[in-house]
Amino acid sequence: MDELEAYIKTLELSKNDSKIMSFEMPFRKSRQVSLQSGSETDKDEAFMNYKALDSFVSGISKQKQEDVLNSMLLAQRAAQKAFPNRDQVKDWYEKYFEVLSKIGWTMEQHNFKNFETDSSIFEIEKAILGIISAALTGNQLAIVVKTLEALKSLNDNDSRFVAFEKNTHGLNEGSFQLGMATENNGAVAVTLSAFLLKTDNRIKKILFFKSGKDETRMDYYLTKMTLLESKFDQARPFILKKLNDDIDDYISNLDI
């Protein structure tokens, strides 16, 4: 057993999370086909991936979409198992990045910063779009906006919405991620942002939460990650084996 296989095999993953259930998952029937064909998608895509919303520009193959989604799911569940309490969120992210770096992702520095606004009203949707806009092209930002709109359009009783809410926040604190995946010369890169929210008020619909600015604090990071395919090709079968049969229970398509 080599070092990479041993690392993945010994990872402990969270269980009993609020899974996405009862919806047909986009890759369940197409996984083996995509592994063989690597066919490109002809439209922008977005997925709810446990605690994250991951978006993809058109032209990225299903295989590479799977690689992004599965590696981030693995990292999230390993971090959740190691640091399940909400007051351990900074440790959670250190574990998250550790896993990603081990399985083939390289990344820029990722330090949390405090978000500050001159407005008397704190609106998280406006805040996150303002933060990520400097790192994205106009088209990429438009895809993220469509992804947020797709989530906003879900009924409050939709199991995807319910699961995302339960996975990302408690009564007055929460954490979530946004990923924007692109491809250049065959290399997949993700602009990844994460947000930590603490407030004196009750959180409902975390991505669209509003409050007085003095009642809420938000920390965030923004980083760029690139997938080294030569390393990930070795990790892929072990990741799939580790995630096993419930891999699709955590990932659901959002129609954007």
Secondary structure, DSSP 4 states (H G I P E B T S, - for coil): --HHHHHHHH-----S-----SS--TTTTTHHHHHHH-PBPSS-EEEEETTEEEEE-TT-BHHHHHHHHHHHHHHHHHHHHH--SGGGHHHHHHHHHHHHHHHTEEE-----EE---SSSEEEHHHHHHHHHHTTS-HHHHHHHHHHHHHHHHS-TT-HHHHHHHHHHB-SSEEEEEEEEEEEETTEEEEEEEEEEEEESS--SSGGG-EEEGGGEEEEEEEEEEEE-HHHHHHHHHHHHHHHGGGGGGGEEEE--
